[in-house]
Amino acid sequence: MEKNLPFVFGICAENADFTNRHEETKQLIRNFEGGINTILISPRRWGKTSLVAHVNAQLKRKNKKIRICNLDLFSVRNEADFYAQYSTAVLNAGGNKLAEAIDNARKYLGKLIPKISISPDPNSEIAVSLDWKEVKKNPADIMDLPEKIAKNKGIRMVVCMDEFQNISTFEDPLAFQKKFRSVIQKHKHVTYCFYGSKRHMLMEVFTKPSMPFYKFGDIIFLQKMTKETLSAFIQKRFRDTGKSISQAEATNIALLADCHPYYTQQLAQQAWLQTAKKCNMEIIQKSHERMCDQFSLFFQSLTDSLSATQVNFLEAFLNGESSMYATEILQKYKLGTSANVSKIKKALQEKEIIDFLDEKPIILDPYYAYWLQKRYFKIH
């Protein structure tokens, strides 16, 4: 296995591995420093987490009066979990030293914390266990924690929450949103950034007028990167490792991956691994097909889990049919009624197979789209 692989996917891209996003970086820095709450929305694996991490790293170097609190809600399934992880993350972010984090815990949450755990690691952080019965009486004590710490220290705290859509799993998610919004909208020393992997759920939370978080902050719709940007990045990474690839070949990698950041990096790495000195189109195409082979078992299983009408809808879409509600299309692809087409769209969106960008449907996974078109439906 070769060391120092030049392309990164599946983990947070940092430093030289991070691709472009100059304008989005500047906008997020302005928002975080200026106290503007931000909601970052895009389809899965378009680089939201890497972008936020990149911005936070720049802010830490640039502004010592800003503290970054990162919280991943991936494993949070109820309010009790949320408050425990939220308070732990805020306390660790708000203190320069372990002793300060412990002091803040006792000062601001004394009666709510029956236990504070500390690992033996010299760079350890604290982990708190909360008395849920006490927290339920006044959860605002937890929600106000970053504001109290930031105000007391004369700093600005930026609270970044990944997988924010997981609040939908709470027993009463709407009630939680109302409580949380009513408290944090009053904060003057804290900036919030919410993002996650389920775009349609975040759209529901932040863009629907009836929802508590409607107009909570600046909504940034992360755009797909251009083939020019990705091509330049691929060429540079090849050069950095003593190999070469032409602009046309690097652009071809981006286009085969539909300019999807995750898959572009993965395909570029596969091609790089197969390249001795100079990459060519044959290497790229073989790498592309090899990746498709690797995904085939998963894609087959995914397709088998869909209903017949959902599969038929995908076939119609990949055949370029634009009017799914037309009588001849309904009959040709056995889609049922017009009402059923609406149900199919909603179901496929909830399964994160399709989404709607600028009101146009897309299949979110470009390799799944390719596999369906070329190998399953055999559309040429």
C-alpha positions in Angstrom: 0.0 0.0 0.0 1.4 3.4 -1.0 1.9 6.0 1.7 0.9 9.6 1.5 -2.0 9.1 -0.8 -2.7 12.5 -2.5 -6.5 12.3 -2.5 -8.9 12.1 0.5 -12.4 10.9 0.7 -14.6 9.5 3.5 -12.8 11.6 6.1 -12.6 15.4 6.7 -10.3 17.0 4.1 -7.7 19.4 5.7 -4.9 21.6 4.6 -3.6 20.6 1.2 -6.3 18.0 0.9 -9.0 20.7 1.0 -10.3 21.7 -2.4 -11.0 25.4 -3.2 -14.3 26.8 -1.7 -12.6 30.2 -1.4 -15.8 32.2 -1.5 -17.7 30.0 0.9 -14.8 30.1 3.3 -14.7 34.0 3.3 -18.5 34.1 3.7 -18.5 31.7 6.7 -15.6 33.6 8.4 -17.5 36.9 8.0 -20.6 35.3 9.4 -18.9 33.6 12.4 -16.9 36.8 13.3 -20.0 39.0 12.7 -22.4 37.0 14.9 -24.5 35.9 11.9 -26.1 32.4 12.5 -25.6 30.2 9.5 -27.3 27.1 8.0 -25.2 25.2 5.5 -27.3 23.0 3.1 -26.2 20.7 0.4 -26.6 17.1 -0.7 -24.6 14.4 1.2 -20.8 14.3 0.6 -20.5 17.7 -1.0 -17.9 18.7 1.6 -19.9 20.6 4.3 -18.0 19.1 7.2 -14.6 19.7 5.6 -15.6 23.3 4.8 -16.6 24.0 8.4 -13.5 22.4 9.8 -11.4 24.5 7.3 -13.0 27.7 8.4 -12.7 26.9 12.1 -9.0 26.1 11.7 -8.5 29.5 10.0 -10.4 31.3 12.7 -8.4 29.7 15.5 -5.2 31.0 13.9 -6.6 34.4 13.1 -8.7 35.4 16.1 -7.8 34.4 19.6 -11.1 35.9 20.9 -13.1 33.3 19.1 -13.7 29.8 20.6 -15.0 27.0 18.4 -17.4 24.4 19.8 -18.0 21.4 17.5 -20.8 19.0 18.2 -21.8 16.0 16.1 -25.4 14.9 16.7 -25.0 11.7 14.7 -25.5 9.4 17.8 -28.0 11.7 19.5 -31.5 10.3 19.6 -33.3 12.1 22.4 -33.2 15.3 24.4 -31.3 13.8 27.3 -28.5 12.8 25.0 -28.5 16.2 23.4 -28.1 18.2 26.6 -25.3 15.9 27.9 -23.3 16.1 24.7 -24.1 19.8 24.2 -23.0 20.8 27.7 -19.8 18.6 27.5 -18.8 20.2 24.1 -19.5 23.7 25.3 -17.6 23.3 28.6 -14.5 21.9 26.8 -14.6 24.6 24.2 -15.0 27.4 26.7 -12.0 26.6 28.9 -8.4 27.0 28.2 -7.5 24.3 30.6 -9.1 21.3 32.1 -9.4 23.0 35.5 -11.3 25.9 33.9 -13.8 23.5 32.2 -14.4 21.9 35.6 -14.9 25.3 37.3 -17.3 26.4 34.6 -19.3 23.1 35.1 -19.6 23.7 38.8 -20.3 27.4 38.4 -23.0 27.2 35.8 -24.4 23.7 36.0 -23.7 22.7 39.6 -27.0 21.2 40.6 -27.5 19.6 37.2 -24.3 17.6 37.2 -24.0 14.6 39.6 -20.8 13.4 37.9 -17.8 14.7 36.0 -15.5 12.2 34.3 -11.9 12.9 33.3 -9.7 10.5 31.3 -6.0 9.9 32.3 -4.9 11.3 28.9 -2.8 14.5 29.4 -4.9 16.3 26.7 -8.1 15.0 28.3 -11.4 16.7 28.2 -14.2 16.4 30.7 -17.4 14.5 30.1 -20.5 15.3 32.2 -23.5 13.3 33.2 -26.6 15.2 33.9 -29.5 14.8 36.3 -32.3 14.5 33.7 -35.0 15.2 36.2 -33.4 18.5 37.1 -32.6 19.4 33.5 -36.3 18.8 32.5 -37.4 21.5 35.0 -35.4 24.2 33.2 -33.5 23.1 30.1 -32.6 26.8 29.4 -29.8 26.4 31.9 -28.1 24.1 29.5 -29.1 26.0 26.3 -27.7 29.3 27.8 -24.4 27.8 28.8 -22.3 29.0 25.8 -23.7 32.6 26.2 -22.8 32.7 29.9 -19.3 31.4 29.4 -18.6 33.6 26.4 -20.0 36.7 28.1 -18.0 36.1 31.2 -14.7 35.5 29.3 -15.3 38.4 26.9 -15.1 36.1 23.9 -17.3 35.0 21.0 -18.1 31.3 20.8 -19.1 29.6 17.6 -21.2 26.5 18.1 -21.2 24.2 15.1 -23.7 21.4 15.0 -23.3 18.6 12.4 -26.2 16.2 11.6 -28.6 18.7 13.1 -31.5 17.0 11.4 -31.2 14.2 14.0 -33.4 16.4 16.3 -36.3 14.9 14.3 -35.8 11.7 16.3 -36.6 13.3 19.6 -39.9 12.4 21.3 -41.4 15.9 20.5 -39.0 17.5 18.0 -41.2 20.5 17.3 -41.5 21.4 21.0 -37.7 21.0 21.3 -37.1 23.3 18.4 -39.4 26.0 19.9 -37.6 25.8 23.2 -34.1 25.9 21.7 -34.9 28.7 19.3 -36.6 30.8 22.0 -33.4 30.7 24.1 -30.5 30.9 21.6 -32.1 33.7 19.5 -31.3 36.0 22.5 -27.6 35.2 22.6 -25.3 38.1 21.8 -21.9 36.4 22.3 -22.6 33.1 20.4 -22.8 32.3 16.7 -24.5 29.1 15.6 -23.8 27.1 12.5 -26.1 24.2 11.7 -25.6 21.6 8.9 -26.1 17.9 8.2 -26.3 15.1 5.7 -30.0 15.0 5.0 -30.7 18.1 2.8 -34.5 17.7 2.5 -34.9 17.5 6.3 -32.8 20.6 6.9 -34.8 22.4 4.2 -38.0 21.5 6.2 -36.6 22.8 9.4 -35.1 26.1 8.1 -37.1 27.2 5.1 -40.7 26.3 6.0 -42.5 29.4 7.4 -44.4 27.3 10.0 -41.2 25.9 11.6 -39.5 27.5 14.7 -36.2 27.9 13.0 -37.5 29.7 9.9 -35.4 32.8 9.2 -33.0 31.9 12.0 -29.9 32.9 10.0 -28.1 33.1 6.7 -28.8 30.0 4.6 -25.9 29.0 2.4 -26.7 26.5 -0.4 -23.4 24.8 -1.1 -22.9 24.6 -4.8 -21.3 21.8 -6.7 -17.7 22.5 -7.5 -16.8 23.3 -11.1 -14.9 20.9 -13.4 -12.2 23.6 -13.8 -11.6 23.8 -10.1 -11.5 20.0 -9.6 -9.3 19.6 -12.7 -6.7 22.1 -11.4 -6.8 20.4 -8.0 -6.2 16.9 -9.5 -3.4 18.1 -11.7 -1.7 19.7 -8.7 -1.9 16.6 -6.5 -0.5 14.5 -9.3 2.4 16.9 -9.7 3.0 17.0 -5.9 3.6 13.3 -6.0 5.9 13.2 -9.1 3.2 12.0 -11.5 1.5 13.9 -14.3 -2.0 14.2 -15.8 -3.2 16.5 -18.5 -6.0 19.1 -18.1 -8.2 17.1 -20.4 -7.7 13.9 -18.4 -8.2 15.5 -15.1 -11.4 17.2 -16.3 -12.5 13.7 -17.5 -12.2 12.4 -14.0 -14.3 15.3 -12.7 -17.0 14.7 -15.3 -17.1 10.9 -14.8 -17.7 11.6 -11.1 -20.3 14.4 -12.0 -18.1 16.9 -10.1 -19.1 15.2 -6.9 -16.3 16.0 -4.4 -16.2 12.6 -2.7 -16.3 10.5 -5.9 -14.0 12.9 -7.7 -11.3 12.4 -5.1 -11.9 8.6 -5.0 -11.7 8.2 -8.8 -8.6 10.4 -8.9 -7.0 8.3 -6.3 -7.8 5.1 -8.2 -6.3 6.5 -11.3 -3.3 7.8 -9.4 -2.7 4.3 -8.0 -2.7 2.8 -11.5 -0.4 5.5 -12.9 3.4 4.9 -12.9 4.4 8.3 -14.3 1.7 9.7 -16.7 -2.0 9.1 -16.4 -4.1 8.5 -19.6 -7.7 8.1 -20.6 -7.5 4.3 -20.6 -6.3 4.2 -16.9 -9.2 6.6 -16.0 -11.9 4.6 -17.7 -10.6 1.3 -16.2 -10.5 3.0 -12.7 -14.1 4.3 -13.3 -15.4 0.8 -14.2 -13.5 -0.8 -11.3 -15.2 1.6 -8.9 -18.6 0.7 -10.4 -17.8 -3.0 -9.9 -17.0 -2.3 -6.2 -20.3 -0.6 -5.7 -22.4 -3.1 -7.6 -23.4 -5.4 -4.7 -24.5 -2.4 -2.6 -26.4 -0.9 -5.6 -28.1 -4.2 -6.4 -29.2 -4.5 -2.7 -30.4 -0.9 -2.7 -32.4 -1.4 -5.9 -33.9 -4.6 -4.6 -35.2 -2.7 -1.5 -37.3 -0.3 -3.8 -40.8 -0.9 -4.9 -41.5 -1.8 -8.6 -43.0 1.6 -9.2 -40.0 3.4 -7.6 -37.6 1.4 -9.9 -39.9 2.2 -12.9 -39.7 5.9 -12.0 -35.9 5.9 -11.9 -35.9 4.2 -15.3 -38.2 6.8 -16.8 -36.0 9.6 -15.3 -32.8 8.1 -16.7 -34.5 7.7 -20.1 -34.9 11.4 -20.1 -38.7 11.5 -19.6 -39.6 15.0 -18.4 -43.3 14.8 -17.8 -43.9 12.0 -15.3 -47.5 12.9 -14.9 -48.4 12.5 -18.6 -50.8 9.7 -19.3 -48.6 8.0 -21.8 -45.6 8.0 -19.4 -47.8 6.7 -16.5 -48.9 3.8 -18.7 -45.5 3.1 -20.4 -43.7 2.8 -17.1 -46.6 1.4 -15.0 -46.4 4.3 -12.5 -50.1 4.2 -11.5 -51.8 7.5 -11.0 -50.5 11.0 -11.0 -51.0 11.0 -7.2 -48.8 7.9 -7.0 -46.0 9.6 -8.8 -46.0 12.3 -6.1 -45.8 9.6 -3.5 -42.9 7.9 -5.4 -41.0 11.2 -5.5 -41.4 11.8 -1.8 -40.4 8.2 -0.9 -37.2 8.4 -3.1 -36.4 11.7 -1.5 -36.8 10.4 2.0 -34.5 7.5 1.1 -32.0 10.1 -0.2 -31.9 8.6 -3.6 -33.2 11.7 -5.4 -33.4 15.3 -4.5 -34.5 18.5 -6.1 -32.0 21.3 -7.0 -33.5 24.3 -8.5 -36.7 22.3 -8.7 -35.1 19.7 -11.0 -34.8 16.1 -9.8 -31.3 14.6 -9.6 -30.1 11.2 -8.5 -27.8 12.1 -5.6 -25.2 9.4 -6.1 -23.7 9.8 -9.5 -22.3 6.2 -9.5 -25.7 4.8 -8.6 -27.1 6.8 -11.6 -24.4 5.4 -13.8 -24.8 1.8 -12.6 -28.6 2.0 -13.1 -28.3 3.5 -16.5 -25.5 1.3 -17.9 -25.8 -1.9 -16.0 -29.3 -2.3 -14.7 -31.5 -0.7 -17.3 -28.8 -0.9 -20.0 -29.8 2.5 -21.4 -27.3 3.7 -24.1 
